[in-house]
């Protein structure tokens, strides 16, 4: 699998602290190799529009769509509790 990102994702990503960016980069590697990796806890977030959610850590989630063999990264943000 490959990945691409939206301008919204890029803006959100670059506004995050460096340690969160590093954690995301690790999680992205897991996603590209195995969407079922346990630390991702990937799940359909909005079924009707095909948006998925996955975990960066306890407080941060990222959102993506799957189009063919490409993960389109939509956003990354703090998870509301």
N, C-alpha and C positions, 0 to 999 in steps of 0.2 A: 504494500500500500504506500501511497504518497500523501502529502498534505499540501494545502494551500491555506491562505488566511484572508479574511476580509479586512478592509481598512479599520473597521471598528475593533476587531481583534488586535490588530497591530497597535492601535492607540492605547487600548487597555493594557496590553502586555508591557509596553515600554513605560507605562506609568507605575508599574509594580516595583517593589523593592527587589534588589538583585537576588536575594535568597529565594524569593518566590519564583522569579524567572528561572533560576537553576532547578528548582523542584519541578516546575512545569516542563522544562526541557527533558528531564528524566522521565516524566510521565508520558510525554509525547513519544519517546522511544518505545515505551511499553505499548502504547496505543498502536504504533505503526507495525509492531511485531505480533501483538495479540490483544485484541479488544477485550478479551475476557481476563486479562491480567487482574489478579485479586485487588491490588492497590488502587486500580482505576475505579472500580465499582461502576462501570459504565452502564447506563440505562437509557431507555427512551424517555425523553423529558416532555416533548410535545408530539404525541403520536401523529396528529393530523398533518403536521408540517415536516415530520421526519427529523426533528431536532433531538440530539442526544446530549446527555450530561455526563461528565466524568470528574473525578476528584483529583485535585492537586495535593491538598492536605485537608486537615479537618475544617479549615476556614475558607478555602478557595476552590471554586469549581470552574471548569471550562465547558463550553457548549460547541457542538459541531454537527454537521450533516455529513452523510455518506453519499457521494455521487460517483458511481462506478467504482474505480479503485482509488479514489481521492477522498481524504477527510478534509472538509472545508471547515476551518476553525472560525467560529462566529464571534465568540466573546469569552472573556475570562474575568471573573469578578469574585468578590467576597460572597460567601454563602450566607443568606439570611437565616438566622436561627430563631 
